[in-house]
Amino acid sequence: MKETWFNHTDCTTQQAEQLLVDYRRRGVIAERSLNPDYIIWTVSARLPEGIKPPRPSRVWQSKAWG
């Protein structure tokens, strides 16, 4: 299965740490990098790609609309 990097941008230090813990618990390769402003982090995770495109949300679709 093909894997690509997914980025969580503009994370605080606490958010970045929590994302790293969650990803590593699931066995996903993850890393964080400090943005040039030295305040905000970017967390990158190598996630598998699906073969099929995501399904559209049916939350706002009514059966009457078709």
N, C-alpha and C positions, 0 to 999 in steps of 0.2 A: 504494500500500500504506500502510496506517495505521501510524503510529509513535507509541510511547509512551515515557515516561521509565522506566528501570529503575534502581533505587538499590542500590548496594553500601554497606551501613552498617557502622559500627565498623571502619574501615580504619586501619592505621597509616600513617605518612607514606610509607614505602617501598612498601607495598601500593598506596596511592593513586597514587603516581607510576607504578608498573608497569602498573596498570589504564589510566591515561591514555595511556601509550605504546602499549599493545596496541590500545586502541580507535582512537586516531588513525592507527595504521598501517593499520587496516582501513577508514579513512575515516568513522568514526562520530563524531557530535558528542558530546563528553563534557566534563564539568566537575566540579570538586571544590569542596566547601565544608566549612569547619571547623565542627565541632559546638560547642555552647555551652560544653562543658567545656575547650575550647582544646587538646585532646590528640588526639582522634579525628576522622578525616575521613569524609565521605560522598561517594562518587563516583556521579554520575548520568550515564547514557548514553541517548541517544535511539535505541532499537532498533525495527526493524519487527516488527509483530505478524503471526502466522500466521493463515491463515483457519481451519485445522482445529485442534481442541484437541490438546494433546500426547498421544502414545500412552502407554498404561500400560507400565510396565517388565515385561518377561517374565523377568527374572532369577530370580525366586523361584517361577515357575510351572512345573509339571511337565506333560508331555503326558498323564500318567496321571490328572491331576486334572481335565482337560477344559478 
